[in-house]
């Protein structure tokens, strides 16, 4: 993070440190994510409800309103699973995210909400965690 001059490019480099943290996320993050997301995703897969909201791609028996409800319910299910799982987050990940927040705020004190975008950016850019 010290060498990064632009907060929009955090965690895009492939340094030894980021590769090590990537492996840590795979070892600890994968089981955590599986426990958090798999029940919701299994239910969504089993229900197999249409969530298409592009009017040009709707099937003949679909309605936009019904599909939007299906999509919203599925998103709510996944979002709720994530938001309510914080207490079950492994200490190592929680500590890592806390340190990322602190370092990002110190490195970029004038950037609003950097402590949140640093963690979310790290999760989405640095951890490709398939649930299988």
N, CA and C of each residue as an Amber inpcrd file, in Angstrom:
protein
   396
   0.8250000  -1.1820000   0.0000000   0.0000000   0.0000000   0.0000000
   0.8770000   1.2570000   0.0000000   2.0650000   1.1620000   0.5740000
   2.9630000   2.3000000   0.6790000   3.3650000   2.8220000  -0.7000000
   3.5690000   1.9270000  -1.6570000   4.0240000   2.3250000  -2.9930000
   2.8920000   2.8050000  -3.8900000   1.6620000   2.6680000  -3.4570000
   0.5220000   3.0580000  -4.2750000   0.2680000   4.5590000  -4.1240000
   0.2510000   5.2650000  -5.2460000   0.0130000   6.7080000  -5.1940000
  -1.4420000   7.0670000  -5.4700000  -2.1800000   6.1540000  -6.0610000
  -3.5770000   6.4000000  -6.4050000  -4.4440000   5.3630000  -5.6990000
  -5.4100000   5.8020000  -4.8840000  -6.2330000   4.8280000  -4.1600000
  -7.0560000   3.9180000  -5.0690000  -7.2540000   4.3190000  -6.3110000
  -8.0210000   3.4940000  -7.2470000  -7.2290000   2.3100000  -7.7850000
  -5.9300000   2.2800000  -7.4890000  -5.1120000   1.1690000  -7.9860000
  -4.6250000   0.2600000  -6.8640000  -5.2130000   0.3870000  -5.6900000
  -4.8280000  -0.4880000  -4.5800000  -5.0270000  -1.9560000  -4.9490000
  -4.0840000  -2.7860000  -4.5650000  -4.1420000  -4.2550000  -4.6840000
  -4.1510000  -4.7660000  -6.1150000  -3.6860000  -3.9580000  -7.0650000
  -3.6300000  -4.4280000  -8.4480000  -2.2790000  -5.0240000  -8.8080000
  -1.2810000  -4.7640000  -8.0030000   0.0580000  -5.3060000  -8.2590000
   0.1490000  -6.7420000  -7.7460000   1.0780000  -7.4850000  -8.3090000
   1.2960000  -8.8640000  -7.8810000   2.6080000  -8.9740000  -7.1190000
   2.6400000  -8.3900000  -5.9470000   3.8400000  -8.4670000  -5.1120000
   3.8190000  -9.7600000  -4.3050000   4.9250000 -10.0550000  -3.6700000
   5.0040000 -11.2270000  -2.8090000   3.9820000 -11.1230000  -1.6800000
   3.8180000  -9.9170000  -1.1430000   2.8590000  -9.7110000  -0.0510000
   1.4280000  -9.9770000  -0.5040000   1.0440000  -9.4550000  -1.6770000
  -0.3300000  -9.6830000  -2.1280000  -0.5660000 -11.1470000  -2.4740000
   0.4460000 -11.8050000  -3.0110000   0.2900000 -13.2310000  -3.3090000
   0.1310000 -14.0500000  -2.0310000   0.8640000 -13.6680000  -0.9890000
   0.7180000 -14.3460000   0.2990000  -0.6540000 -14.1540000   0.8920000
  -1.1550000 -12.9340000   0.8070000  -2.4980000 -12.6560000   1.3330000
  -3.5530000 -13.3610000   0.4830000  -3.3270000 -13.4590000  -0.8240000
  -4.2400000 -14.2140000  -1.6910000  -4.3700000 -15.6570000  -1.2060000
  -3.2430000 -16.2700000  -0.8800000  -3.2580000 -17.6570000  -0.4060000
  -3.9560000 -17.7710000   0.9500000  -3.7300000 -16.8000000   1.8030000
  -4.4140000 -16.7790000   3.0970000  -5.9280000 -16.7120000   2.8970000
  -6.3540000 -15.8580000   1.9730000  -7.7880000 -15.7380000   1.6880000
  -8.3610000 -17.0640000   1.1700000  -7.5870000 -17.7770000   0.3720000
  -8.0680000 -19.0550000  -0.1320000  -8.2030000 -20.0730000   0.9950000
  -7.2210000 -20.0840000   1.9010000  -7.2440000 -21.0680000   2.9950000
  -8.3420000 -20.7620000   4.0090000  -8.5090000 -19.5170000   4.3620000
  -9.4500000 -19.1560000   5.4200000 -10.7620000 -18.6310000   4.8580000
 -10.6740000 -17.8800000   3.7680000 -11.8650000 -17.2550000   3.2030000
 -12.8150000 -18.2080000   2.5230000 -12.2660000 -19.1950000   1.8420000
 -13.1160000 -20.1280000   1.1010000 -14.1030000 -20.8720000   2.0130000
 -13.6500000 -21.4880000   3.1190000 -14.6190000 -22.1670000   3.9930000
 -15.6450000 -21.1970000   4.6000000 -15.1760000 -20.0150000   4.9490000
 -16.0900000 -19.0120000   5.5100000 -17.1610000 -18.6250000   4.4870000
 -16.7420000 -18.3190000   3.2630000 -17.7060000 -17.9450000   2.2350000
 -18.6570000 -19.0910000   1.9050000 -18.1260000 -20.2950000   1.8940000
 -18.9780000 -21.4500000   1.6140000 -20.0890000 -21.5340000   2.6630000
 -19.7090000 -21.3970000   3.9320000 -20.7070000 -21.4580000   5.0010000
 -21.7160000 -20.3240000   4.9120000 -21.2620000 -19.1540000   4.5160000
 -22.1310000 -17.9810000   4.4640000 -23.0460000 -18.0090000   3.2450000
 -22.4950000 -18.2840000   2.0690000 -23.2470000 -18.1100000   0.8320000
 -23.9060000 -19.3660000   0.2770000 -23.3470000 -20.5180000   0.5440000
 -23.8460000 -21.7410000  -0.0880000 -25.3310000 -22.0070000   0.1690000
 -25.8370000 -21.8540000   1.3950000 -27.2740000 -22.1130000   1.5790000
 -28.1650000 -21.2200000   0.7010000 -27.8530000 -19.9480000   0.6230000
 -28.6530000 -19.0420000  -0.2140000 -28.5160000 -19.3890000  -1.6880000
 -27.2870000 -19.6490000  -2.1170000 -27.0640000 -19.9530000  -3.5300000
 -27.6750000 -21.2960000  -3.9200000 -27.6180000 -22.2740000  -3.0250000
 -28.2640000 -23.5620000  -3.3050000 -29.7690000 -23.3920000  -3.4700000
 -30.3740000 -22.5870000  -2.6120000 -31.8250000 -22.3500000  -2.6950000
 -32.1770000 -21.6350000  -3.9980000 -31.3880000 -20.6320000  -4.3650000
 -31.6250000 -19.9120000  -5.6150000 -31.5100000 -20.8630000  -6.8030000
 -30.4870000 -21.7080000  -6.7800000 -30.2910000 -22.6680000  -7.8630000
 -31.4420000 -23.6750000  -7.9300000 -31.8580000 -24.1610000  -6.7780000
 -32.9400000 -25.1490000  -6.7350000 -34.2610000 -24.5660000  -7.2280000
 -34.5620000 -23.3350000  -6.8190000 -35.8130000 -22.6960000  -7.2420000
 -35.8130000 -22.3900000  -8.7340000 -34.6230000 -22.0430000  -9.2650000
 -34.4640000 -21.7880000 -10.6990000 -35.5030000 -20.8120000 -11.2490000
 -35.7600000 -19.7450000 -10.5070000 -36.7370000 -18.7540000 -10.9370000
 -36.1030000 -17.7850000 -11.9320000 -36.8810000 -17.3530000 -12.8940000
 -36.3790000 -16.4140000 -13.8810000 -36.1510000 -15.0520000 -13.2280000
 -34.9960000 -14.4920000 -13.4780000 -34.6270000 -13.1790000 -12.9420000
 -34.2660000 -12.2090000 -14.0600000 -34.5900000 -12.5620000 -15.2820000
 -34.2670000 -11.6960000 -16.4230000 -35.1070000 -10.4250000 -16.3580000
 -34.4270000  -9.2790000 -16.4180000 -35.1660000  -8.0090000 -16.3760000
 -34.9320000  -7.1570000 -17.6200000 -34.2220000  -7.7020000 -18.5910000
 -34.0640000  -7.0190000 -19.8720000 -35.2960000  -7.3570000 -20.7080000
 -36.1540000  -6.3700000 -20.9750000 -37.3960000  -6.6500000 -21.7100000
 -37.1680000  -7.3630000 -23.0460000 -36.0540000  -7.1120000 -23.6780000
 -35.7640000  -7.7420000 -24.9730000 -35.4380000  -9.2200000 -24.8290000
 -35.1110000  -9.6530000 -23.6270000 -34.7080000 -11.0490000 -23.4270000
 -35.7290000 -11.8620000 -22.6330000 -36.8650000 -11.2720000 -22.2730000
 -37.8860000 -11.9960000 -21.5060000 -38.4370000 -13.1590000 -22.3230000
 -38.6430000 -14.2720000 -21.6460000 -39.3070000 -15.4050000 -22.2930000
 -40.7920000 -15.0990000 -22.3730000 -41.5000000 -15.8060000 -23.2280000
 -42.9070000 -15.5000000 -23.4780000 -43.7830000 -15.6390000 -22.2320000
 -43.4490000 -16.5380000 -21.3210000 -44.2720000 -16.7410000 -20.1220000
 -43.7700000 -15.9380000 -18.9210000 -42.7660000 -15.0820000 -19.0970000
 -42.2390000 -14.2610000 -18.0080000 -42.8730000 -12.8780000 -18.0180000
 -42.9330000 -12.2820000 -16.8410000 -43.3260000 -10.8850000 -16.7440000
 -42.2090000 -10.1220000 -16.0430000 -42.0110000  -8.9050000 -16.4550000
 -40.9480000  -8.0860000 -15.8930000 -41.1120000  -7.9230000 -14.3890000
 -42.3320000  -7.6580000 -13.9400000 -42.5840000  -7.4600000 -12.5110000
 -42.2700000  -8.6950000 -11.6800000 -42.6800000  -9.8550000 -12.1510000
 -42.4180000 -11.1030000 -11.4370000 -40.9160000 -11.3900000 -11.3940000
 -40.2480000 -11.2090000 -12.5290000 -38.8080000 -11.4580000 -12.5800000
 -38.0480000 -10.4800000 -11.6910000 -38.4890000  -9.2340000 -11.6510000
 -37.8480000  -8.2500000 -10.7810000 -38.0150000  -8.6470000  -9.3200000
 -39.1910000  -9.1420000  -8.9690000 -39.4010000  -9.6460000  -7.5930000
 -38.4700000 -10.8170000  -7.2910000 -38.3430000 -11.7440000  -8.2380000
 -37.4400000 -12.8880000  -8.0500000 -36.0000000 -12.4170000  -7.8520000
 -35.5620000 -11.5060000  -8.6940000 -34.2000000 -10.9870000  -8.6130000
 -33.9750000 -10.2770000  -7.2810000 -34.9200000  -9.4390000  -6.9000000
 -34.8000000  -8.7040000  -5.6390000 -34.7490000  -9.6560000  -4.4520000
 -35.5730000 -10.6760000  -4.4560000 -35.5770000 -11.6570000  -3.3630000
 -34.2490000 -12.4090000  -3.3050000 -33.7080000 -12.7750000  -4.4560000
 -32.4230000 -13.4750000  -4.4800000 -31.2890000 -12.5840000  -3.9740000
 -31.2790000 -11.3430000  -4.4140000 -30.2470000 -10.4070000  -3.9400000
 -30.3750000 -10.1950000  -2.4430000 -31.5990000 -10.0080000  -1.9610000
 -31.8210000  -9.8370000  -0.5140000 -31.3170000 -11.0400000   0.2710000
 -31.5450000 -12.2240000  -0.2430000 -31.1090000 -13.4380000   0.4380000
 -29.5850000 -13.4790000   0.5810000 -28.8810000 -13.2010000  -0.4920000
 -27.4160000 -13.2190000  -0.4730000 -26.8890000 -12.0670000   0.3880000
 -27.4500000 -10.8910000   0.2120000 -27.0210000  -9.7230000   0.9850000
 -27.2130000  -9.9620000   2.4820000 -28.3580000 -10.4800000   2.8670000
 -28.6260000 -10.7520000   4.2840000 -27.6500000 -11.7800000   4.8310000
 -27.3650000 -12.8030000   4.0530000 -26.3990000 -13.8190000   4.4950000
 -25.0320000 -13.1810000   4.7630000 -24.6150000 -12.2750000   3.8940000
 -23.3170000 -11.6160000   4.0630000 -23.3320000 -10.6970000   5.2750000
 -24.3420000  -9.8400000   5.3550000 -24.3890000  -8.8250000   6.4140000
 -24.5200000  -9.4500000   7.8020000 -25.2300000 -10.5310000   7.9100000
 -25.4340000 -11.1500000   9.2230000 -24.3170000 -12.1080000   9.6020000
 -23.3310000 -12.2770000   8.7330000 -22.2620000 -13.2430000   9.0010000
 -21.0490000 -12.6310000   9.6870000 -21.0340000 -11.3360000   9.8980000
 -19.8630000 -10.6710000  10.4510000 -19.3640000 -11.2830000  11.7470000
 -20.2720000 -11.6810000  12.6110000 -19.8880000 -12.2840000  13.8830000
 -19.1960000 -13.6270000  13.7280000 -19.3680000 -14.2590000  12.5650000
 -18.7470000 -15.5590000  12.3050000 -17.4690000 -15.4470000  11.4810000
 -17.0970000 -14.2300000  11.1420000 -15.8990000 -14.0260000  10.3310000
 -14.6800000 -14.4970000  11.1210000 -13.8410000 -15.3250000  10.5260000
 -12.6400000 -15.7880000  11.2270000 -11.7870000 -14.6090000  11.6980000
 -11.2130000 -14.7650000  12.8740000 -10.4350000 -13.6850000  13.4750000
  -9.3240000 -13.2060000  12.5410000  -8.6710000 -14.1150000  11.8530000
  -7.5700000 -13.7500000  10.9650000  -8.0420000 -12.8080000   9.8680000
  -9.1960000 -13.0990000   9.2660000  -9.7230000 -12.2220000   8.2270000
 -10.1650000 -10.8880000   8.8130000 -10.8320000 -10.9500000   9.9360000
 -11.2840000  -9.7230000  10.5890000 -10.0990000  -8.8160000  10.9100000
  -9.0380000  -9.3980000  11.4190000  -7.8280000  -8.6490000  11.7410000
  -7.1860000  -8.0760000  10.4740000  -7.1300000  -8.8690000   9.4270000
  -6.5780000  -8.4180000   8.1500000  -7.3660000  -7.2190000   7.6280000
  -8.6890000  -7.3220000   7.6150000  -9.5300000  -6.2340000   7.1150000
  -9.3890000  -4.9800000   7.9810000  -9.2880000  -5.1670000   9.2890000
  -9.0980000  -4.0310000  10.1890000  -7.7810000  -3.3220000   9.8950000
  -6.7220000  -4.0950000   9.6950000  -5.4230000  -3.5020000   9.3620000
  -5.4490000  -2.8040000   8.0090000  -6.1360000  -3.3910000   7.0380000
  -6.2690000  -2.7440000   5.7300000  -6.9590000  -1.3930000   5.8700000
  -8.0150000  -1.3580000   6.6690000  -8.7360000  -0.0990000   6.8820000
  -7.8190000   0.9590000   7.4870000  -7.0960000   0.5950000   8.5230000
  -6.2140000   1.5470000   9.2020000  -5.1230000   2.0580000   8.2720000
  -4.4870000   1.1580000   7.5480000  -3.4060000   1.5610000   6.6510000
  -3.9200000   2.4270000   5.5030000  -5.0740000   2.0840000   4.9790000
  -5.6390000   2.8740000   3.8800000  -5.9720000   4.2910000   4.3550000
  -6.5300000   4.4030000   5.5320000  -6.8790000   5.7130000   6.0790000
  -5.6220000   6.5410000   6.3430000  -4.5580000   5.9030000   6.8080000
  -3.2950000   6.6130000   7.0330000  -2.6540000   7.0400000   5.7130000
  -2.7010000   6.1530000   4.7200000  -2.0580000   6.4300000   3.4340000
  -2.8160000   7.4650000   2.6210000  -4.1480000   7.4440000   2.6870000
  -4.9920000   8.3530000   1.9100000  -5.9960000   9.0600000   2.8300000
  -5.5070000   9.9370000   3.7210000  -6.3870000  10.5530000   4.7200000
  -7.4580000  11.4750000   4.1270000  -7.2380000  11.9730000   2.9250000
  -8.1930000  12.9080000   2.3220000  -9.2410000  12.2320000   1.4470000
  -9.1600000  10.9210000   1.3250000 -10.1010000  10.1930000   0.4720000
 -11.2630000   9.6910000   1.3330000 -12.4580000  10.2130000   1.0360000
 -13.6480000   9.8060000   1.7900000 -13.8910000   8.3100000   1.6520000
 -14.2220000   7.6940000   2.7390000 -14.6200000   6.2820000   2.7940000
 -13.5520000   5.3160000   2.2930000 -12.2860000   5.7290000   2.2910000
 -11.2150000   4.8500000   1.8100000 -11.1360000   3.5700000   2.6270000
 -11.4720000   3.6400000   3.9110000 -11.3820000   2.4440000   4.7400000
 -12.3680000   1.3640000   4.2750000 -13.4650000   1.7740000   3.6500000
 -14.4410000   0.8020000   3.1520000 -14.0770000   0.3400000   1.7380000
 -13.6930000   1.2930000   0.8930000 -13.3700000   0.9170000  -0.4790000
 -12.0900000   0.0880000  -0.5400000 -11.1760000   0.2860000   0.4090000
  -9.9500000  -0.5250000   0.4300000 -10.2810000  -1.9840000   0.7100000
 -11.1380000  -2.2210000   1.6870000 -11.4940000  -3.6080000   2.0260000
 -12.3280000  -4.2370000   0.9200000 -13.3370000  -3.5240000   0.4350000
 -14.1650000  -4.1080000  -0.6240000 -13.3490000  -4.3170000  -1.8930000
 -12.4630000  -3.3650000  -2.2170000 -11.5890000  -3.5340000  -3.3790000
 -10.6770000  -4.7310000  -3.2350000 -10.1540000  -4.9060000  -2.0300000
  -9.3000000  -6.0630000  -1.7820000 -10.0750000  -7.3580000  -2.0030000
 -11.2610000  -7.4220000  -1.4400000 -12.0620000  -8.6400000  -1.5500000
 -12.3800000  -8.9480000  -3.0070000 -12.7900000  -7.9380000  -3.7620000
 -13.2010000  -8.1900000  -5.1350000 -12.0340000  -8.3140000  -6.1140000
 -10.9250000  -7.6270000  -5.8520000  -9.8030000  -7.6820000  -6.7730000
  -8.7880000  -8.7810000  -6.4530000  -8.6430000  -9.1120000  -5.1910000
  -7.5680000 -10.0060000  -4.7910000  -8.0180000 -11.3870000  -4.3720000
  -9.2770000 -11.5880000  -4.2060000  -9.6710000 -12.9180000  -3.7480000
 -10.6930000 -13.5310000  -4.6830000 -10.2070000 -14.3600000  -5.5550000
 -11.1090000 -15.1430000  -6.3930000 -11.3390000 -16.4510000  -5.6510000
 -12.4820000 -16.5280000  -5.0070000 -12.7540000 -17.6640000  -4.1240000
 -13.9460000 -18.4730000  -4.6210000 -13.7180000 -19.3940000  -5.5100000
 -14.8390000 -20.2420000  -5.8990000 -15.3510000 -21.0390000  -4.6920000
 -16.6490000 -21.2200000  -4.6430000 -17.2570000 -21.8910000  -3.4790000
 -17.0680000 -23.4050000  -3.5080000 -16.6600000 -23.9420000  -4.6260000
 -16.5200000 -25.4050000  -4.6890000 -15.2130000 -25.8660000  -4.1080000
